[in-house]
Each structure stands twice: as structure tokens, then as C-alpha cells.
Amino acid sequence: MWLFLLATPVQVFGGWSFYVGAWAALQRRALNMDMLIALGTSVAYLYSVVVVFAPQLLPVDIDERGVYFEVSAVVIAFVLLGKYMEEIIKQRSSAAVRRLLDLQPPTATVIREGQEMTVPAEAVLQGDLVLVRPGEKVPADGVVVEGQSSLDEALITGESLPVSKQPGAELIGGTINGRGLLRFTATRVGAETALAQIIRIVEEAQASSAPVQRLADRVTAWFVPAVVAVAFAAFALWTLAGSFSSGLLAFIAVLVISCPCAQGILIRSGEVLERVERLTTVVFDKTGTLTQGKPALTQVVPMAGQSREQVLQLAASLEHGSEHPLAAALLEAASAEGLALLPARDFQAQVGEGVQAVVQAVVQAVVGDQALWLGNRALARRVVPQLPGTVQHAVQQLETAGNTVMLLGQGEAVLGLLAVADTVRPEARQAVELLQQRRIQVVMLSGDNRTTAEAIAAQVGITEVIAEVRPADKADTIRALQQAGQVVAMVGDGVNDAPALATADIGIAIGSGADVAKEAICCCSATTCAMW
């Protein structure tokens, strides 16, 4: 009796959705899983009710009678749980696309007929002259016509360091402007922008079905009528053989056993287990996956009689108060080594090049209040028309190793070099070696420049490198590997990896990654999602 009391609410209220789905399928002259669930659980429940309350109605011996209350309740509960989980994942997939949309600013400042006006970002027209102030997001793709600045493109391209932009340089919508004021001509707007293409690729990958699921969908169309036919056939055969009771029990058993208890339950790693066994290629993103995802000081090369500590102390003092990622790397290194920052004044930022300031210090080769400068090669060449050969050679060696090099100087004297890079994760090389030992091809796919990408790949033992790849092209690269017969796992972090993660046979978003990247691959039908 207690089974009846527990099962009845589940059967009545929980089974209602399956009755509705079955009726809708019948109206379309089709049979679906809702029909099988509704039929199987209803027969099991009603048979059990008769056994409990009116056993005399059944021409079955008492020892053959059984109840199926727990079966009908568990089947309905499991399938409803599956539908609930599926709905959650669908909502999270939709949230991923919404977060991508959030990268686009709501408004843009355009200059039309000589007048600045604020318009919705979607109202920017191709050919419009657009103004981007410091700290603002770029509202559309375009080409710089005036101004200099450095843009944070990490979420879109994977480039770990800000990218300098001058007239003629391309801008990508959704990236974040640095300190400079830029004017650019919009070349791609609306659905043509790189960000819009990323969103489209993610949506297409999420909407597509894996081969196994497409096969299951085709089988379902035949499975349900086949089960019903087998149930009635079993009943008819046993009845013709002279045993109505056995026929009835066979009819119920076929429906109950065939009822898909686990059908519709989304086990996010279930297909991973199936596909990992056939895995042939693992593609790693660079920034934030094989590397830490933020720049750090890797080397200091003192010159002109300076010590390593003096060079780092002066450079950090110049960058005090700056929010630039390279400045943060210097300040963090100086703090870790206990170096006190020196007072500085008359600070000037040279957009895309470096900084200048007067540092109050008394060290060798630093005299009085003469200004110090710290920046890239472009700034160094403006101050020092001809860099010494030893300096050029040292800079080239550091850059070949994948570093971004800053030169520190006073007047025409170069006091030292500071190398900053996105450092490799300590566990990255071991992970690559373990995969290679299992004869799995390992590829590094990056939007970063080739020199930096190849330097990082060499540190972790990867020989096949595909660099300077835009986000949409990352997904194309995955598809090309799949078309060549490879079973591909993509390991990434960040919005720029979302299309490739969603396209791969197995998408792996590491734990420190952007939520949108992880959510983009966690859809119920498009691809497999594994979380590190």
C-alpha cells in the first residue's frame, strides 16, 4: 500500500508531461519516446492498482502477481530529472551567447558631418568615422585613421599582451582600448564583425548534433512502434498458446523493460568516455592554457655598469601608478624582491611605445634630474638613433625566446633590458609528454604571433604550431582535422576559443578559463564537454 501512496503522485503529476507529449505526437501521426514512457508506465501502474485492489479481476495465479509501482515511479522520476538537467544546460548555453553579446558596447561615438553623436552600437554604419576614448570598448571592426593606443585583445584573439595600434592598423570589435584616443573607419558592422562571427559559430556548433545522437534520433522513430508491436505480438502468441495470464504478463514486461529509464538524462561526460577511447589529436590553445595567461618578468639584463636590482628598481619606479599589464609585471617583481620604489615626476606616456619620467635617484650613470625612459624598440630608436650592436643582439635573443623586451635608458645610454613573457604553466610539459607517450598528436593553436607561439611550444615539447589564427579560423582548423579522420580534443580558455571548443569532438575548458568558453561547449546535443 505504501508503494501505491508514493507512486500515485509521481504517476499523476509527473507523468502528465509525457501524456501531453504523446498526444501531440499522435496528432502529428508519429510515435515518440513520450508515447513509450506514457504507455509503459501507465500499463505498469494500472496493472499494479488492479493487483492491489481487485486481484480477482486478473486470471493469474496468486504467486505470479507482482506490482510495478516503484518501476513506473522511478522511470518517470529519472526521465524528468534528465529533462530538467537538459533544460539547465540549454539555458547555460544561451547564457554563453549572451555573454558574448555583452562584449559589444551598447553605444558608440560616431562623427557624422563633423558632429560627434552617440548612437546604439548596432546603428554604426560601414564607413562611419568612430571615436574610441581611453578605456572604452571598440564597437565595430575597422581601420585606425588617427591616434595611437594599445588595445587588450586577449578575449578575442588570445594575444596575452596589449597590441599597439597606429594609423592603418585593424581594430576588432569588442576589444578594450588603452590610454590613447583613436579614430577609426568602420569596415565591418553588425553580423559581419569578428565578434558576431564568433557568436554565429558557437550557435551553429551548439545547434548541430553529434553523429551518435543523430543515429539515436533515427532509431527512435522506429524503436517505439517496434516495441509496441513486439508487446502486442507477445500477448497474442501467449494467448493463442492458451495462457492469457502469461500473455498479459509478457505484454507488461515488454513495455516496462523497453521503457527508456535513462533516455533524456544528460550525462555531460558520458560521451567523453566513448570518444576519448578513439582520441587521436589534442589541440592546445596557448594563452591561459599552456601559459599562465598574464605577463611576468622573466629576465633582467643590466648594462652601463648598473646592477640587476638597480635596473628593476628604476623601471618599476617609472611604471608606478600605471595599469598596463607590462607595468604590473615589473611592479610585482620589484615588490617580490623587496625593492622600494623611487619618487618620480613629470611622467609622460608615449602611447604604444613606453614612458618617460624624472626619477630622483643617485646611481651610477643616472645623474641629477635627467629623465629616464622605458619602452620598446620604437621608443628606443627615437631616443637613440643607432642602438649599439650588443644591445640589438641581446634584444633579438630575448625576443626569439618569446619575450617582450623593454629597454631602460637615460638620454642615449641604455641602462638595461627587461624581458616580460606569459610564462608556461609548470604542469604543461608533463601533460604534453604523457599525451605523446600514448601516441596522440599534440598541436598548439594560437592567435599570438608566430615567434612567441613557437617559443612557448618549444618549452613544452610541441613541434606542430599553428599561429596567428583568428577565432573563426580556429574552428575551421578543428574541422579540417576532423575531415582528415582525426578525433580531436580542443583544450582552451577564453572567448576566442569558444567556437573551436564547440566544434571539437571533445571540448575541454580548463578551470581558470572564462565562463563563456566553458558554457559555450556545455550544450546537450552539439558536442561533448569535459571540465578541468
C-alpha positions in Angstrom: 0.0 0.0 0.0 2.8 2.4 0.8 4.2 1.9 -2.7 0.8 2.9 -4.1 0.8 6.1 -2.0 4.3 7.1 -3.1 3.9 6.2 -6.8 0.5 7.8 -7.4 1.5 11.5 -7.1 4.5 10.7 -9.4 2.4 8.9 -11.9 -0.4 11.5 -12.0 1.6 14.8 -11.8 5.0 13.7 -13.1 3.6 11.6 -16.0 1.4 14.4 -17.2 4.1 15.9 -19.4 4.6 12.6 -21.1 0.9 12.3 -21.8 0.8 15.7 -23.4 3.9 14.9 -25.5 2.4 11.5 -26.6 -0.9 13.2 -27.5 1.0 15.8 -29.6 2.9 13.1 -31.3 -0.3 11.2 -32.2 -1.8 14.4 -33.6 1.3 14.5 -35.9 0.7 10.8 -36.7 4.1 9.9 -35.1 5.3 7.9 -32.2 8.0 9.3 -29.9 9.7 8.4 -26.6 7.0 10.3 -24.7 4.5 7.8 -26.1 6.6 4.8 -24.9 7.1 6.3 -21.5 3.4 7.2 -21.1 2.3 3.7 -22.3 4.8 1.7 -20.3 4.4 3.5 -17.0 0.6 3.7 -17.3 0.3 0.0 -18.0 2.6 -0.9 -15.2 0.8 1.4 -12.8 -2.8 0.4 -13.7 -1.9 -3.3 -13.6 -0.4 -2.8 -10.1 -3.5 -1.0 -9.0 -5.7 -3.9 -10.1 -3.4 -6.4 -8.3 -3.6 -4.5 -5.1 -7.3 -3.5 -5.1 -9.1 -6.0 -7.3 -6.9 -9.1 -7.8 -10.0 -11.2 -8.6 -10.2 -9.4 -12.0 -7.0 -11.0 -13.2 -6.9 -14.6 -14.3 -3.5 -15.0 -12.8 -2.3 -17.3 -10.1 -1.6 -15.5 -6.9 2.2 -16.3 -6.8 2.6 -14.8 -10.3 1.2 -11.5 -9.2 3.5 -8.6 -8.7 3.3 -4.8 -8.5 5.3 -2.3 -10.6 4.6 0.9 -8.6 8.3 1.5 -8.0 9.1 0.8 -11.6 6.7 3.4 -13.0 7.7 6.0 -10.4 11.5 5.5 -10.9 11.2 5.7 -14.7 9.2 8.9 -14.6 11.5 10.4 -12.0 14.6 9.6 -13.9 13.4 10.9 -17.2 12.1 14.1 -15.6 15.4 14.6 -14.0 17.1 14.2 -17.4 14.8 16.8 -18.9 15.5 19.2 -16.0 19.2 18.8 -16.5 18.9 19.2 -20.2 17.0 22.5 -19.7 19.6 23.8 -17.3 22.4 23.1 -19.8 20.4 24.7 -22.6 19.9 27.8 -20.5 23.7 27.9 -19.8 24.4 27.6 -23.5 22.1 30.5 -24.1 23.9 32.4 -21.3 27.2 31.8 -23.1 25.9 33.6 -26.2 24.5 36.4 -24.1 27.9 36.9 -22.5 29.5 37.1 -25.9 26.9 39.7 -26.8 27.8 41.6 -23.7 31.4 42.1 -25.1 29.9 44.6 -27.6 29.4 48.0 -26.1 25.8 49.3 -26.0 26.7 52.6 -27.6 29.3 54.1 -30.0 30.5 57.7 -30.7 30.4 58.4 -34.4 31.4 61.6 -36.3 28.9 62.5 -39.0 29.0 65.7 -40.9 31.7 67.0 -38.5 29.5 66.4 -35.4 30.1 63.9 -32.6 27.0 61.9 -31.7 26.3 58.9 -29.6 24.3 56.1 -31.3 23.5 52.5 -30.4 26.4 50.2 -31.4 24.2 48.3 -33.9 23.5 51.7 -35.6 27.1 52.1 -36.7 27.3 52.0 -40.5 30.1 50.8 -42.7 32.3 53.8 -43.5 31.4 55.7 -40.3 34.2 57.6 -38.5 34.1 56.2 -35.0 35.7 57.7 -31.9 37.0 55.4 -29.1 38.2 57.0 -25.9 40.6 55.5 -23.4 39.1 52.5 -21.6 36.1 52.1 -24.0 35.3 49.0 -26.0 35.6 49.1 -29.8 32.0 49.0 -31.2 32.9 47.6 -34.6 35.7 46.2 -36.8 37.7 48.9 -38.6 40.9 50.6 -39.5 42.6 53.3 -37.4 42.8 56.7 -39.2 44.1 58.8 -36.3 45.7 58.3 -32.9 47.8 55.7 -31.2 47.0 53.4 -28.4 47.3 49.8 -27.1 44.3 47.5 -27.1 43.6 44.5 -24.9 42.6 41.8 -27.4 43.1 38.8 -25.1 39.4 37.7 -25.1 39.1 37.8 -28.9 42.5 36.8 -30.3 44.2 35.2 -27.4 47.1 37.7 -27.5 48.2 37.9 -23.9 49.8 41.4 -24.1 48.2 44.7 -25.3 48.6 45.3 -29.0 49.8 48.7 -30.2 47.7 50.4 -32.8 48.6 53.2 -35.1 47.0 54.7 -38.3 46.4 51.8 -40.7 46.1 49.1 -38.0 43.0 46.9 -37.9 40.7 47.0 -34.9 38.4 44.2 -33.7 35.0 44.9 -32.2 34.7 44.0 -28.5 38.4 44.7 -27.7 39.3 47.3 -25.0 41.1 50.5 -25.7 44.0 51.5 -23.6 45.2 55.1 -22.8 45.1 56.6 -26.3 42.3 58.3 -28.2 41.5 56.6 -31.5 39.5 57.4 -34.6 38.8 54.6 -37.0 36.7 53.9 -40.0 34.2 51.1 -39.5 34.8 48.4 -42.1 32.6 45.5 -40.8 29.5 46.2 -38.7 26.6 44.2 -37.4 26.7 40.5 -38.4 29.9 41.0 -40.3 32.1 41.7 -37.3 34.6 39.2 -35.9 32.6 39.0 -32.6 29.4 38.4 -34.4 31.0 35.6 -36.4 32.2 34.0 -33.1 28.7 34.1 -31.8 27.3 32.6 -35.0 29.9 29.8 -35.0 29.1 28.9 -31.3 25.4 28.9 -32.1 25.8 26.7 -35.1 28.0 24.2 -33.2 25.6 24.1 -30.4 22.6 23.5 -32.7 24.3 20.7 -34.6 24.0 17.1 -33.4 26.8 14.6 -32.8 26.8 11.6 -35.2 25.8 9.3 -32.3 22.9 11.5 -31.4 21.7 11.7 -35.0 21.8 7.9 -35.2 19.8 7.7 -31.9 17.2 10.2 -33.3 16.8 8.0 -36.4 16.5 4.8 -34.3 13.9 6.4 -32.1 11.5 6.8 -35.0 11.4 3.0 -35.4 12.1 1.9 -31.9 8.8 3.0 -30.3 6.4 1.3 -32.8 8.7 -1.8 -32.8 8.4 -2.1 -29.0 4.6 -1.7 -29.1 4.3 -4.2 -31.9 6.5 -6.7 -30.0 4.4 -6.3 -26.8 1.2 -7.0 -28.7 2.8 -9.9 -30.5 4.0 -11.4 -27.2 0.5 -11.1 -25.8 -1.1 -12.6 -28.9 1.3 -15.6 -29.1 0.9 -16.5 -25.4 -2.9 -16.1 -25.6 -3.1 -18.3 -28.7 -1.0 -20.8 -26.8 -3.7 -21.0 -24.2 -2.2 -18.8 -21.4 -3.9 -15.5 -21.2 -2.1 -14.7 -17.9 1.3 -15.3 -19.4 0.3 -13.2 -22.4 -0.7 -10.3 -20.1 2.5 -10.5 -18.1 4.6 -10.7 -21.3 2.8 -7.6 -22.7 3.5 -5.7 -19.5 7.1 -6.9 -19.2 8.0 -5.8 -22.8 6.6 -2.3 -22.2 8.2 -1.9 -18.8 11.6 -3.3 -19.8 11.8 -1.3 -23.0 10.7 1.9 -21.3 13.8 4.1 -21.6 14.7 4.7 -18.0 17.9 6.7 -18.8 16.6 8.3 -22.1 16.8 12.0 -21.9 19.2 12.2 -19.0 22.1 14.4 -19.9 25.4 12.9 -18.6 27.8 15.6 -19.6 30.9 13.3 -19.6 29.2 10.2 -20.9 30.1 10.8 -24.5 33.6 11.8 -23.4 34.2 8.3 -22.2 33.1 7.0 -25.6 35.2 9.4 -27.7 38.3 9.6 -25.6 39.0 6.0 -26.3 39.2 6.9 -30.0 41.1 10.2 -29.5 43.9 10.8 -32.0 44.7 14.5 -31.7 44.8 17.1 -28.9 44.9 20.8 -29.8 46.0 23.2 -27.2 45.4 26.9 -27.1 48.4 28.9 -25.8 47.4 31.8 -23.8 45.8 30.8 -20.4 46.0 27.1 -21.3 49.7 26.2 -21.7 50.7 29.5 -20.2 49.6 31.4 -17.1 47.6 33.9 -19.1 49.4 37.0 -17.7 52.8 38.6 -18.3 55.6 38.1 -15.7 59.2 39.4 -15.6 61.5 36.6 -16.9 64.9 38.3 -17.2 66.8 41.5 -16.4 69.9 42.3 -18.4 71.9 45.2 -16.7 74.1 47.4 -18.9 76.2 50.5 -18.5 77.5 49.5 -15.1 74.1 49.0 -13.5 73.2 46.1 -11.3 70.2 43.9 -11.9 68.4 45.4 -8.8 69.1 48.9 -9.9 67.6 48.3 -13.4 64.5 46.7 -12.0 64.1 49.4 -9.3 64.3 52.2 -11.8 62.0 50.6 -14.3 59.4 49.8 -11.6 59.6 53.4 -10.3 58.9 54.7 -13.8 55.9 52.5 -14.1 54.4 53.3 -10.7 50.7 54.0 -11.0 50.4 52.5 -14.5 47.6 50.0 -15.2 49.4 48.5 -18.2 49.9 44.7 -17.9 53.7 45.1 -18.5 53.9 47.7 -15.8 52.1 45.3 -13.4 54.6 42.6 -14.1 57.5 44.9 -13.2 55.8 46.2 -10.1 55.0 42.7 -8.9 58.6 41.6 -9.5 60.0 44.6 -7.6 57.7 44.0 -4.7 58.6 40.3 -4.6 62.3 41.3 -4.3 61.7 43.9 -1.7 62.8 46.9 -3.8 61.5 50.3 -2.7 60.0 52.5 -5.4 61.8 55.8 -6.0 59.9 59.1 -6.3 59.2 60.1 -9.9 57.8 63.2 -11.5 57.0 64.7 -14.9 55.5 61.4 -16.1 54.8 61.1 -19.8 53.3 58.1 -21.5 54.2 57.6 -25.1 51.2 55.6 -26.5 52.3 52.3 -27.9 55.9 52.9 -27.1 56.6 53.4 -23.4 57.0 56.0 -20.7 59.3 58.8 -19.6 59.8 60.4 -16.2 62.3 62.0 -13.9 63.3 59.6 -11.2 65.1 61.0 -8.1 67.9 58.6 -7.7 71.7 58.7 -7.3 73.1 55.6 -9.0 75.9 55.1 -11.4 75.1 56.7 -14.9 71.9 58.3 -13.5 72.8 61.9 -12.9 70.7 64.6 -11.4 67.2 65.0 -12.7 67.7 63.9 -16.2 64.7 62.0 -17.4 64.7 58.2 -17.8 62.8 56.4 -20.5 61.4 52.8 -20.6 59.8 51.3 -23.7 60.0 49.2 -26.8 62.3 49.4 -29.8 60.2 52.2 -31.4 60.8 54.5 -28.4 64.5 53.4 -28.1 65.1 54.3 -31.8 63.6 57.8 -31.3 65.9 58.5 -28.4 68.9 56.5 -29.6 69.3 56.8 -33.4 71.7 53.9 -33.6 71.4 51.2 -30.9 74.8 49.5 -30.1 75.2 46.1 -31.7 75.5 44.4 -28.3 72.1 45.8 -27.3 70.4 44.8 -30.6 71.8 41.3 -30.3 70.6 40.9 -26.7 67.1 42.2 -27.6 66.9 39.7 -30.5 67.9 36.8 -28.3 65.2 37.7 -25.7 62.6 38.1 -28.4 63.4 34.8 -30.0 62.8 33.2 -26.7 59.3 34.5 -26.8 59.8 37.6 -24.6 58.5 41.2 -24.9 61.5 43.3 -24.3 61.6 46.8 -22.7 64.7 49.0 -22.8 65.6 51.3 -19.9 67.7 54.3 -20.7 68.9 57.8 -19.8 69.5 60.0 -22.8 71.3 57.9 -25.4 72.7 55.4 -22.8 70.9 52.1 -22.5 70.9 51.1 -18.8 69.4 47.7 -19.1 66.8 45.3 -20.7 63.8 43.8 -19.0 62.1 40.8 -20.6 58.5 40.0 -19.9 56.5 37.0 -21.1 53.4 34.9 -20.5 55.1 32.1 -18.6 54.5 28.4 -19.1 52.4 26.5 -16.6 54.6 24.2 -14.6 52.5 21.1 -15.4 52.2 21.8 -19.1 55.2 19.9 -20.4 54.4 16.8 -18.4 50.8 16.8 -19.8 52.1 17.1 -23.3 54.7 14.3 -22.8 52.0 12.0 -21.4 49.8 12.5 -24.4 52.8 11.9 -26.8 53.7 8.7 -25.0 50.2 7.5 -25.8 50.9 8.3 -29.5 48.4 11.2 -29.5 49.2 14.0 -31.9 49.6 17.3 -30.0 49.1 20.6 -31.8 49.3 24.2 -30.4 46.8 26.6 -31.9 47.2 30.3 -31.1 46.2 33.8 -32.2 49.5 35.1 -30.9 52.5 35.9 -33.2 54.5 33.0 -34.6 57.8 33.9 -32.8 56.1 33.8 -29.4 54.0 30.8 -30.2 56.9 28.7 -31.4 59.0 29.7 -28.3 56.3 28.6 -25.9 55.8 25.4 -28.0 59.5 24.6 -27.7 59.3 24.9 -23.9 56.5 22.3 -23.6 57.7 20.0 -26.3 55.2 20.7 -29.1 56.5 20.6 -32.6 53.4 21.4 -34.6 52.4 25.0 -34.2 49.6 26.9 -35.9 49.9 30.6 -35.0 48.4 34.0 -35.8 44.9 32.3 -36.2 41.7 34.3 -35.8 38.9 32.8 -33.7 36.8 31.7 -36.7 39.8 30.1 -38.3 40.4 28.1 -35.1 37.1 26.3 -35.6 38.0 25.8 -39.3 41.3 24.2 -38.2 39.4 21.8 -35.9 37.0 20.9 -38.7 39.9 20.3 -41.1 41.5 17.8 -38.7 38.1 16.1 -38.3 37.7 15.8 -42.0 41.1 14.2 -42.2 39.7 11.4 -40.0 41.1 12.7 -36.7 39.1 12.5 -33.4 40.0 15.9 -31.9 40.0 17.3 -28.4 40.4 21.1 -28.0 41.8 22.4 -24.8 41.3 26.2 -24.4 40.4 29.1 -22.3 38.7 32.4 -23.3 36.1 33.7 -25.6 38.4 33.4 -28.6 38.5 29.6 -28.0 34.7 29.1 -27.7 34.0 28.3 -31.4 36.8 25.8 -31.5 35.8 24.2 -28.2 32.2 23.9 -29.5 33.4 22.4 -32.8 35.8 19.8 -31.4 34.8 16.2 -30.7 35.8 16.8 -27.1 35.9 20.3 -25.7 38.0 20.9 -22.6 37.8 24.3 -20.9 40.3 24.5 -18.1 39.1 25.7 -14.7 40.6 29.2 -14.8 39.1 30.0 -18.1 36.4 32.4 -19.0 32.9 31.2 -18.1 31.7 31.9 -21.6 34.2 29.5 -23.0 33.1 26.7 -20.7 29.5 27.4 -21.2 29.8 27.5 -24.9 30.7 23.9 -25.1 28.3 22.6 -22.5 25.3 22.1 -24.7 23.2 19.0 -24.7 23.4 18.0 -28.3 26.2 19.7 -30.1 29.4 18.4 -28.5 31.0 16.8 -25.5 32.1 18.9 -22.5 34.8 18.0 -20.1 35.7 20.4 -17.3 39.2 20.5 -15.8 
